[in-house]
Amino acid sequence: MKKFFKTAMVCALLMLAVSVFAFAAQPAHGSYIGQEKAVQIAIEYLGGNATVVEVEQELNKRVPKYEIKLIDADYKYEVEVHAQTGEVIDFEKKKLKIKNVN
């Protein structure tokens, strides 16, 4: 009976420790930089000459991020900004395809 009790206590403590660790790994409320700051970071990353077309937030992913789509006269861009650190974590640049209307 004592062995069962000790095993049950060890299991309960282990489960408690895992729960506390999982809770601590969650971002604190309000710890995200916000869409406005993410857009500012993306525009500055491109040198300030692009226009924002779309902003998506993916905060429930393993890596929380904002995905900002922008365009300028020649290119379309996609900039991913880490939602907690503000670091640019991915960047894509593609030439715009302009169709002739003639």
Secondary structure as UniProt FT lines:
FT   HELIX           2..25
FT   TURN            29..30
FT   HELIX           35..45
FT   TURN            46..47
FT   STRAND          51..58
FT   TURN            59..60
FT   STRAND          65..71
FT   STRAND          75..82
FT   TURN            83..85
FT   STRAND          88..95
//
